[in-house]
């Protein structure tokens, strides 16, 4: 559901991060802010792309 607080499998998503690759592009990046950005961006993809597609398929 759009805006649901808990994102399923978020721990696994964060653990799969490629921080070193990110750090090469964004040298000012910090590990904690990177994890927060992953959550924020994943929420946006879920709410704006995936959930509407799922609703459309019903």
N, CA, C, O and CB atoms as a CASP TS submission, in Angstrom:
PFRMAT TS
TARGET T0000
AUTHOR 0000-0000-0000
METHOD Language model
MODEL 1
PARENT N/A
ATOM      1  N   UNK     1       0.839  -1.176   0.000  1.00  0.00           N
ATOM      2  CA  UNK     1       0.000   0.000   0.000  1.00  0.00           C
ATOM      3  C   UNK     1       0.887   1.244   0.000  1.00  0.00           C
ATOM      4  O   UNK     1       1.946   1.266   0.626  1.00  0.00           O
ATOM      5  CB  UNK     1      -0.956  -0.004   1.216  1.00  0.00           C
ATOM      6  N   UNK     2       0.446   2.256  -0.697  1.00  0.00           N
ATOM      7  CA  UNK     2       1.212   3.499  -0.768  1.00  0.00           C
ATOM      8  C   UNK     2       1.353   4.098   0.627  1.00  0.00           C
ATOM      9  O   UNK     2       0.378   4.219   1.368  1.00  0.00           O
ATOM     10  CB  UNK     2       0.535   4.509  -1.726  1.00  0.00           C
ATOM     11  N   UNK     3       2.582   4.470   0.969  1.00  0.00           N
ATOM     12  CA  UNK     3       2.868   5.134   2.235  1.00  0.00           C
ATOM     13  C   UNK     3       2.953   4.227   3.440  1.00  0.00           C
ATOM     14  O   UNK     3       3.123   4.715   4.557  1.00  0.00           O
ATOM     15  CB  UNK     3       1.850   6.140   2.486  1.00  0.00           C
ATOM     16  N   UNK     4       2.839   2.914   3.252  1.00  0.00           N
ATOM     17  CA  UNK     4       2.951   1.994   4.388  1.00  0.00           C
ATOM     18  C   UNK     4       4.294   2.230   5.082  1.00  0.00           C
ATOM     19  O   UNK     4       5.315   2.434   4.424  1.00  0.00           O
ATOM     20  CB  UNK     4       2.816   0.500   3.924  1.00  0.00           C
ATOM     21  N   UNK     5       4.282   2.200   6.391  1.00  0.00           N
ATOM     22  CA  UNK     5       5.485   2.537   7.158  1.00  0.00           C
ATOM     23  C   UNK     5       6.632   1.554   6.924  1.00  0.00           C
ATOM     24  O   UNK     5       7.751   1.968   6.621  1.00  0.00           O
ATOM     25  CB  UNK     5       5.156   2.583   8.633  1.00  0.00           C
ATOM     26  N   UNK     6       6.361   0.267   7.063  1.00  0.00           N
ATOM     27  CA  UNK     6       7.406  -0.743   6.953  1.00  0.00           C
ATOM     28  C   UNK     6       7.545  -1.203   5.506  1.00  0.00           C
ATOM     29  O   UNK     6       6.561  -1.573   4.866  1.00  0.00           O
ATOM     30  CB  UNK     6       7.102  -1.940   7.871  1.00  0.00           C
ATOM     31  N   UNK     7       8.759  -1.178   5.004  1.00  0.00           N
ATOM     32  CA  UNK     7       9.033  -1.650   3.651  1.00  0.00           C
ATOM     33  C   UNK     7       9.533  -3.094   3.766  1.00  0.00           C
ATOM     34  O   UNK     7      10.532  -3.348   4.440  1.00  0.00           O
ATOM     35  CB  UNK     7      10.088  -0.725   2.914  1.00  0.00           C
ATOM     36  N   UNK     8       8.850  -4.035   3.117  1.00  0.00           N
ATOM     37  CA  UNK     8       9.280  -5.433   3.200  1.00  0.00           C
ATOM     38  C   UNK     8      10.718  -5.617   2.702  1.00  0.00           C
ATOM     39  O   UNK     8      11.118  -5.029   1.697  1.00  0.00           O
ATOM     40  CB  UNK     8       8.331  -6.323   2.392  1.00  0.00           C
ATOM     41  N   UNK     9      11.481  -6.436   3.416  1.00  0.00           N
ATOM     42  CA  UNK     9      12.855  -6.800   3.047  1.00  0.00           C
ATOM     43  C   UNK     9      13.838  -5.625   3.022  1.00  0.00           C
ATOM     44  O   UNK     9      14.867  -5.702   2.351  1.00  0.00           O
ATOM     45  CB  UNK     9      12.847  -7.449   1.701  1.00  0.00           C
ATOM     46  N   UNK    10      13.543  -4.555   3.734  1.00  0.00           N
ATOM     47  CA  UNK    10      14.422  -3.382   3.699  1.00  0.00           C
ATOM     48  C   UNK    10      15.816  -3.717   4.230  1.00  0.00           C
ATOM     49  O   UNK    10      16.806  -3.207   3.706  1.00  0.00           O
ATOM     50  CB  UNK    10      13.811  -2.236   4.516  1.00  0.00           C
ATOM     51  N   UNK    11      15.910  -4.547   5.239  1.00  0.00           N
ATOM     52  CA  UNK    11      17.227  -4.902   5.780  1.00  0.00           C
ATOM     53  C   UNK    11      18.088  -5.553   4.701  1.00  0.00           C
ATOM     54  O   UNK    11      19.263  -5.215   4.556  1.00  0.00           O
ATOM     55  CB  UNK    11      17.081  -5.851   6.991  1.00  0.00           C
ATOM     56  N   UNK    12      17.515  -6.477   3.952  1.00  0.00           N
ATOM     57  CA  UNK    12      18.260  -7.148   2.878  1.00  0.00           C
ATOM     58  C   UNK    12      18.637  -6.165   1.776  1.00  0.00           C
ATOM     59  O   UNK    12      19.717  -6.260   1.194  1.00  0.00           O
ATOM     60  CB  UNK    12      17.435  -8.304   2.290  1.00  0.00           C
ATOM     61  N   UNK    13      17.754  -5.233   1.497  1.00  0.00           N
ATOM     62  CA  UNK    13      18.033  -4.221   0.465  1.00  0.00           C
ATOM     63  C   UNK    13      19.225  -3.363   0.898  1.00  0.00           C
ATOM     64  O   UNK    13      20.137  -3.120   0.107  1.00  0.00           O
ATOM     65  CB  UNK    13      16.777  -3.322   0.208  1.00  0.00           C
ATOM     66  N   UNK    14      19.217  -2.912   2.138  1.00  0.00           N
ATOM     67  CA  UNK    14      20.313  -2.075   2.635  1.00  0.00           C
ATOM     68  C   UNK    14      21.622  -2.871   2.688  1.00  0.00           C
ATOM     69  O   UNK    14      22.682  -2.341   2.356  1.00  0.00           O
ATOM     70  CB  UNK    14      19.972  -1.514   4.037  1.00  0.00           C
ATOM     71  N   UNK    15      21.552  -4.131   3.100  1.00  0.00           N
ATOM     72  CA  UNK    15      22.761  -4.951   3.175  1.00  0.00           C
ATOM     73  C   UNK    15      23.356  -5.238   1.799  1.00  0.00           C
ATOM     74  O   UNK    15      24.541  -5.555   1.693  1.00  0.00           O
ATOM     75  CB  UNK    15      22.456  -6.257   3.881  1.00  0.00           C
ATOM     76  N   UNK    16      22.551  -5.132   0.753  1.00  0.00           N
ATOM     77  CA  UNK    16      23.055  -5.381  -0.598  1.00  0.00           C
ATOM     78  C   UNK    16      23.683  -4.142  -1.230  1.00  0.00           C
ATOM     79  O   UNK    16      24.069  -4.167  -2.398  1.00  0.00           O
ATOM     80  CB  UNK    16      21.934  -5.884  -1.480  1.00  0.00           C
ATOM     81  N   UNK    17      23.784  -3.064  -0.464  1.00  0.00           N
ATOM     82  CA  UNK    17      24.295  -1.800  -0.996  1.00  0.00           C
ATOM     83  C   UNK    17      25.729  -1.935  -1.499  1.00  0.00           C
ATOM     84  O   UNK    17      26.486  -2.810  -1.079  1.00  0.00           O
ATOM     85  CB  UNK    17      24.222  -0.714   0.072  1.00  0.00           C
ATOM     86  N   UNK    18      26.059  -1.051  -2.397  1.00  0.00           N
ATOM     87  CA  UNK    18      27.414  -0.993  -2.955  1.00  0.00           C
ATOM     88  C   UNK    18      27.996   0.378  -2.616  1.00  0.00           C
ATOM     89  O   UNK    18      28.202   1.234  -3.476  1.00  0.00           O
ATOM     90  CB  UNK    18      27.412  -1.245  -4.518  1.00  0.00           C
ATOM     91  N   UNK    19      28.249   0.540  -1.319  1.00  0.00           N
ATOM     92  CA  UNK    19      28.694   1.834  -0.823  1.00  0.00           C
ATOM     93  C   UNK    19      29.996   2.295  -1.460  1.00  0.00           C
ATOM     94  O   UNK    19      30.152   3.482  -1.750  1.00  0.00           O
ATOM     95  CB  UNK    19      28.857   1.779   0.666  1.00  0.00           C
ATOM     96  N   UNK    20      30.924   1.391  -1.680  1.00  0.00           N
ATOM     97  CA  UNK    20      32.217   1.795  -2.251  1.00  0.00           C
ATOM     98  C   UNK    20      32.041   2.395  -3.645  1.00  0.00           C
ATOM     99  O   UNK    20      32.701   3.378  -3.981  1.00  0.00           O
ATOM    100  CB  UNK    20      33.176   0.591  -2.315  1.00  0.00           C
ATOM    101  N   UNK    21      31.171   1.823  -4.444  1.00  0.00           N
ATOM    102  CA  UNK    21      30.897   2.372  -5.778  1.00  0.00           C
ATOM    103  C   UNK    21      30.258   3.749  -5.665  1.00  0.00           C
ATOM    104  O   UNK    21      30.597   4.669  -6.408  1.00  0.00           O
ATOM    105  CB  UNK    21      29.981   1.425  -6.581  1.00  0.00           C
ATOM    106  N   UNK    22      29.320   3.875  -4.715  1.00  0.00           N
ATOM    107  CA  UNK    22      28.661   5.156  -4.473  1.00  0.00           C
ATOM    108  C   UNK    22      29.680   6.199  -4.029  1.00  0.00           C
ATOM    109  O   UNK    22      29.640   7.348  -4.470  1.00  0.00           O
ATOM    110  CB  UNK    22      27.552   5.006  -3.415  1.00  0.00           C
ATOM    111  N   UNK    23      30.596   5.788  -3.148  1.00  0.00           N
ATOM    112  CA  UNK    23      31.606   6.703  -2.601  1.00  0.00           C
ATOM    113  C   UNK    23      32.529   7.236  -3.699  1.00  0.00           C
ATOM    114  O   UNK    23      33.003   8.368  -3.611  1.00  0.00           O
ATOM    115  CB  UNK    23      32.436   5.994  -1.519  1.00  0.00           C
ATOM    116  N   UNK    24      32.786   6.432  -4.726  1.00  0.00           N
ATOM    117  CA  UNK    24      33.622   6.905  -5.835  1.00  0.00           C
ATOM    118  C   UNK    24      32.961   8.065  -6.576  1.00  0.00           C
ATOM    119  O   UNK    24      33.638   8.995  -7.014  1.00  0.00           O
ATOM    120  CB  UNK    24      33.908   5.757  -6.812  1.00  0.00           C
ATOM    121  N   UNK    25      31.650   8.006  -6.712  1.00  0.00           N
ATOM    122  CA  UNK    25      30.900   9.048  -7.427  1.00  0.00           C
ATOM    123  C   UNK    25      30.587  10.227  -6.506  1.00  0.00           C
ATOM    124  O   UNK    25      30.589  11.379  -6.938  1.00  0.00           O
ATOM    125  CB  UNK    25      29.594   8.470  -8.006  1.00  0.00           C
ATOM    126  N   UNK    26      30.314   9.921  -5.213  1.00  0.00           N
ATOM    127  CA  UNK    26      29.941  10.940  -4.224  1.00  0.00           C
ATOM    128  C   UNK    26      30.909  10.870  -3.041  1.00  0.00           C
ATOM    129  O   UNK    26      30.568  10.300  -2.004  1.00  0.00           O
ATOM    130  CB  UNK    26      28.463  10.741  -3.742  1.00  0.00           C
ATOM    131  N   UNK    27      32.106  11.437  -3.179  1.00  0.00           N
ATOM    132  CA  UNK    27      33.116  11.315  -2.120  1.00  0.00           C
ATOM    133  C   UNK    27      32.687  11.901  -0.776  1.00  0.00           C
ATOM    134  O   UNK    27      33.238  11.527   0.259  1.00  0.00           O
ATOM    135  CB  UNK    27      34.379  11.985  -2.559  1.00  0.00           C
ATOM    136  N   UNK    28      31.722  12.806  -0.774  1.00  0.00           N
ATOM    137  CA  UNK    28      31.261  13.410   0.479  1.00  0.00           C
ATOM    138  C   UNK    28      30.244  12.530   1.205  1.00  0.00           C
ATOM    139  O   UNK    28      29.864  12.836   2.335  1.00  0.00           O
ATOM    140  CB  UNK    28      30.652  14.776   0.203  1.00  0.00           C
ATOM    141  N   UNK    29      29.802  11.449   0.578  1.00  0.00           N
ATOM    142  CA  UNK    29      28.780  10.570   1.147  1.00  0.00           C
ATOM    143  C   UNK    29      29.243   9.844   2.400  1.00  0.00           C
ATOM    144  O   UNK    29      30.412   9.480   2.528  1.00  0.00           O
ATOM    145  CB  UNK    29      28.351   9.562   0.123  1.00  0.00           C
ATOM    146  N   UNK    30      28.322   9.644   3.308  1.00  0.00           N
ATOM    147  CA  UNK    30      28.575   8.924   4.563  1.00  0.00           C
ATOM    148  C   UNK    30      27.723   7.655   4.566  1.00  0.00           C
ATOM    149  O   UNK    30      26.645   7.644   3.973  1.00  0.00           O
ATOM    150  CB  UNK    30      28.253   9.825   5.818  1.00  0.00           C
ATOM    151  N   UNK    31      28.185   6.580   5.223  1.00  0.00           N
ATOM    152  CA  UNK    31      27.431   5.317   5.227  1.00  0.00           C
ATOM    153  C   UNK    31      25.993   5.459   5.718  1.00  0.00           C
ATOM    154  O   UNK    31      25.080   4.901   5.109  1.00  0.00           O
ATOM    155  CB  UNK    31      28.141   4.310   6.085  1.00  0.00           C
ATOM    156  N   UNK    32      25.775   6.197   6.808  1.00  0.00           N
ATOM    157  CA  UNK    32      24.425   6.337   7.340  1.00  0.00           C
ATOM    158  C   UNK    32      23.524   7.096   6.374  1.00  0.00           C
ATOM    159  O   UNK    32      22.388   6.688   6.134  1.00  0.00           O
ATOM    160  CB  UNK    32      24.459   7.045   8.690  1.00  0.00           C
ATOM    161  N   UNK    33      24.021   8.194   5.820  1.00  0.00           N
ATOM    162  CA  UNK    33      23.188   8.973   4.898  1.00  0.00           C
ATOM    163  C   UNK    33      22.935   8.189   3.615  1.00  0.00           C
ATOM    164  O   UNK    33      21.897   8.362   2.976  1.00  0.00           O
ATOM    165  CB  UNK    33      23.855  10.327   4.571  1.00  0.00           C
ATOM    166  N   UNK    34      23.874   7.333   3.237  1.00  0.00           N
ATOM    167  CA  UNK    34      23.684   6.485   2.060  1.00  0.00           C
ATOM    168  C   UNK    34      22.543   5.495   2.294  1.00  0.00           C
ATOM    169  O   UNK    34      21.700   5.300   1.418  1.00  0.00           O
ATOM    170  CB  UNK    34      24.987   5.729   1.718  1.00  0.00           C
ATOM    171  N   UNK    35      22.514   4.874   3.468  1.00  0.00           N
ATOM    172  CA  UNK    35      21.430   3.940   3.800  1.00  0.00           C
ATOM    173  C   UNK    35      20.086   4.660   3.825  1.00  0.00           C
ATOM    174  O   UNK    35      19.082   4.117   3.363  1.00  0.00           O
ATOM    175  CB  UNK    35      21.693   3.262   5.161  1.00  0.00           C
ATOM    176  N   UNK    36      20.061   5.869   4.359  1.00  0.00           N
ATOM    177  CA  UNK    36      18.826   6.649   4.390  1.00  0.00           C
ATOM    178  C   UNK    36      18.370   7.007   2.972  1.00  0.00           C
ATOM    179  O   UNK    36      17.175   7.000   2.677  1.00  0.00           O
ATOM    180  CB  UNK    36      19.022   7.928   5.224  1.00  0.00           C
ATOM    181  N   UNK    37      19.320   7.313   2.112  1.00  0.00           N
ATOM    182  CA  UNK    37      18.982   7.625   0.717  1.00  0.00           C
ATOM    183  C   UNK    37      18.418   6.396   0.017  1.00  0.00           C
ATOM    184  O   UNK    37      17.499   6.514  -0.794  1.00  0.00           O
ATOM    185  CB  UNK    37      20.221   8.145  -0.041  1.00  0.00           C
ATOM    186  N   UNK    38      18.960   5.211   0.322  1.00  0.00           N
ATOM    187  CA  UNK    38      18.427   3.982  -0.264  1.00  0.00           C
ATOM    188  C   UNK    38      16.959   3.827   0.134  1.00  0.00           C
ATOM    189  O   UNK    38      16.111   3.551  -0.715  1.00  0.00           O
ATOM    190  CB  UNK    38      19.256   2.741   0.191  1.00  0.00           C
ATOM    191  N   UNK    39      16.659   4.003   1.411  1.00  0.00           N
ATOM    192  CA  UNK    39      15.279   3.886   1.885  1.00  0.00           C
ATOM    193  C   UNK    39      14.369   4.888   1.184  1.00  0.00           C
ATOM    194  O   UNK    39      13.283   4.540   0.723  1.00  0.00           O
ATOM    195  CB  UNK    39      15.216   4.094   3.402  1.00  0.00           C
ATOM    196  N   UNK    40      14.822   6.126   1.111  1.00  0.00           N
ATOM    197  CA  UNK    40      14.025   7.189   0.506  1.00  0.00           C
ATOM    198  C   UNK    40      13.741   6.900  -0.974  1.00  0.00           C
ATOM    199  O   UNK    40      12.604   7.018  -1.430  1.00  0.00           O
ATOM    200  CB  UNK    40      14.745   8.536   0.654  1.00  0.00           C
ATOM    201  N   UNK    41      14.774   6.527  -1.705  1.00  0.00           N
ATOM    202  CA  UNK    41      14.616   6.248  -3.137  1.00  0.00           C
ATOM    203  C   UNK    41      13.772   4.998  -3.374  1.00  0.00           C
ATOM    204  O   UNK    41      12.954   4.968  -4.294  1.00  0.00           O
ATOM    205  CB  UNK    41      15.986   6.082  -3.799  1.00  0.00           C
ATOM    206  N   UNK    42      13.965   3.971  -2.554  1.00  0.00           N
ATOM    207  CA  UNK    42      13.182   2.750  -2.702  1.00  0.00           C
ATOM    208  C   UNK    42      11.717   3.029  -2.417  1.00  0.00           C
ATOM    209  O   UNK    42      10.845   2.509  -3.113  1.00  0.00           O
ATOM    210  CB  UNK    42      13.708   1.649  -1.769  1.00  0.00           C
ATOM    211  N   UNK    43      11.428   3.847  -1.400  1.00  0.00           N
ATOM    212  CA  UNK    43      10.052   4.244  -1.085  1.00  0.00           C
ATOM    213  C   UNK    43       9.418   4.938  -2.286  1.00  0.00           C
ATOM    214  O   UNK    43       8.266   4.674  -2.629  1.00  0.00           O
ATOM    215  CB  UNK    43      10.018   5.174   0.153  1.00  0.00           C
ATOM    216  N   UNK    44      10.177   5.824  -2.920  1.00  0.00           N
ATOM    217  CA  UNK    44       9.668   6.556  -4.079  1.00  0.00           C
ATOM    218  C   UNK    44       9.349   5.597  -5.228  1.00  0.00           C
ATOM    219  O   UNK    44       8.303   5.722  -5.864  1.00  0.00           O
ATOM    220  CB  UNK    44      10.687   7.615  -4.537  1.00  0.00           C
ATOM    221  N   UNK    45      10.231   4.656  -5.493  1.00  0.00           N
ATOM    222  CA  UNK    45       9.995   3.677  -6.563  1.00  0.00           C
ATOM    223  C   UNK    45       8.761   2.838  -6.245  1.00  0.00           C
ATOM    224  O   UNK    45       7.922   2.607  -7.115  1.00  0.00           O
ATOM    225  CB  UNK    45      11.232   2.762  -6.753  1.00  0.00           C
ATOM    226  N   UNK    46       8.652   2.384  -5.003  1.00  0.00           N
ATOM    227  CA  UNK    46       7.486   1.589  -4.622  1.00  0.00           C
ATOM    228  C   UNK    46       6.192   2.372  -4.796  1.00  0.00           C
ATOM    229  O   UNK    46       5.251   1.894  -5.430  1.00  0.00           O
ATOM    230  CB  UNK    46       7.617   1.118  -3.181  1.00  0.00           C
ATOM    231  N   UNK    47       6.146   3.581  -4.228  1.00  0.00           N
ATOM    232  CA  UNK    47       4.918   4.377  -4.234  1.00  0.00           C
ATOM    233  C   UNK    47       4.535   4.915  -5.610  1.00  0.00           C
ATOM    234  O   UNK    47       3.349   5.022  -5.922  1.00  0.00           O
ATOM    235  CB  UNK    47       5.063   5.522  -3.287  1.00  0.00           C
ATOM    236  N   UNK    48       5.518   5.252  -6.429  1.00  0.00           N
ATOM    237  CA  UNK    48       5.216   5.916  -7.692  1.00  0.00           C
ATOM    238  C   UNK    48       5.253   5.005  -8.911  1.00  0.00           C
ATOM    239  O   UNK    48       4.701   5.352  -9.956  1.00  0.00           O
ATOM    240  CB  UNK    48       6.166   7.027  -7.896  1.00  0.00           C
ATOM    241  N   UNK    49       5.898   3.839  -8.796  1.00  0.00           N
ATOM    242  CA  UNK    49       6.023   2.963  -9.963  1.00  0.00           C
ATOM    243  C   UNK    49       5.403   1.591  -9.711  1.00  0.00           C
ATOM    244  O   UNK    49       4.479   1.186 -10.416  1.00  0.00           O
ATOM    245  CB  UNK    49       7.492   2.803 -10.346  1.00  0.00           C
ATOM    246  N   UNK    50       5.901   0.890  -8.726  1.00  0.00           N
ATOM    247  CA  UNK    50       5.510  -0.505  -8.529  1.00  0.00           C
ATOM    248  C   UNK    50       4.065  -0.652  -8.063  1.00  0.00           C
ATOM    249  O   UNK    50       3.307  -1.416  -8.662  1.00  0.00           O
ATOM    250  CB  UNK    50       6.430  -1.158  -7.529  1.00  0.00           C
ATOM    251  N   UNK    51       3.667   0.055  -7.019  1.00  0.00           N
ATOM    252  CA  UNK    51       2.303  -0.076  -6.512  1.00  0.00           C
ATOM    253  C   UNK    51       1.272   0.338  -7.557  1.00  0.00           C
ATOM    254  O   UNK    51       0.288  -0.380  -7.735  1.00  0.00           O
ATOM    255  CB  UNK    51       2.128   0.760  -5.252  1.00  0.00           C
ATOM    256  N   UNK    52       1.447   1.471  -8.266  1.00  0.00           N
ATOM    257  CA  UNK    52       0.471   1.796  -9.309  1.00  0.00           C
ATOM    258  C   UNK    52       0.406   0.728 -10.407  1.00  0.00           C
ATOM    259  O   UNK    52      -0.677   0.459 -10.927  1.00  0.00           O
ATOM    260  CB  UNK    52       0.809   3.144  -9.928  1.00  0.00           C
ATOM    261  N   UNK    53       1.518   0.123 -10.765  1.00  0.00           N
ATOM    262  CA  UNK    53       1.490  -0.949 -11.759  1.00  0.00           C
ATOM    263  C   UNK    53       0.718  -2.159 -11.244  1.00  0.00           C
ATOM    264  O   UNK    53      -0.063  -2.768 -11.975  1.00  0.00           O
ATOM    265  CB  UNK    53       2.915  -1.359 -12.139  1.00  0.00           C
ATOM    266  N   UNK    54       0.944  -2.495  -9.991  1.00  0.00           N
ATOM    267  CA  UNK    54       0.217  -3.614  -9.384  1.00  0.00           C
ATOM    268  C   UNK    54      -1.287  -3.326  -9.357  1.00  0.00           C
ATOM    269  O   UNK    54      -2.093  -4.206  -9.658  1.00  0.00           O
ATOM    270  CB  UNK    54       0.736  -3.886  -7.951  1.00  0.00           C
ATOM    271  N   UNK    55      -1.660  -2.104  -8.999  1.00  0.00           N
ATOM    272  CA  UNK    55      -3.076  -1.735  -8.981  1.00  0.00           C
ATOM    273  C   UNK    55      -3.682  -1.804 -10.382  1.00  0.00           C
ATOM    274  O   UNK    55      -4.835  -2.204 -10.544  1.00  0.00           O
ATOM    275  CB  UNK    55      -3.252  -0.326  -8.402  1.00  0.00           C
ATOM    276  N   UNK    56      -2.913  -1.420 -11.377  1.00  0.00           N
ATOM    277  CA  UNK    56      -3.385  -1.439 -12.756  1.00  0.00           C
ATOM    278  C   UNK    56      -3.643  -2.863 -13.236  1.00  0.00           C
ATOM    279  O   UNK    56      -4.542  -3.102 -14.043  1.00  0.00           O
ATOM    280  CB  UNK    56      -2.376  -0.755 -13.667  1.00  0.00           C
ATOM    281  N   UNK    57      -2.850  -3.804 -12.737  1.00  0.00           N
ATOM    282  CA  UNK    57      -2.968  -5.194 -13.168  1.00  0.00           C
ATOM    283  C   UNK    57      -4.219  -5.873 -12.582  1.00  0.00           C
ATOM    284  O   UNK    57      -4.637  -6.923 -13.070  1.00  0.00           O
ATOM    285  CB  UNK    57      -1.713  -5.971 -12.762  1.00  0.00           C
ATOM    286  N   UNK    58      -4.798  -5.295 -11.571  1.00  0.00           N
ATOM    287  CA  UNK    58      -5.966  -5.917 -10.914  1.00  0.00           C
ATOM    288  C   UNK    58      -7.212  -5.731 -11.715  1.00  0.00           C
ATOM    289  O   UNK    58      -8.280  -6.189 -11.310  1.00  0.00           O
ATOM    290  CB  UNK    58      -6.175  -5.350  -9.529  1.00  0.00           C
TER
END
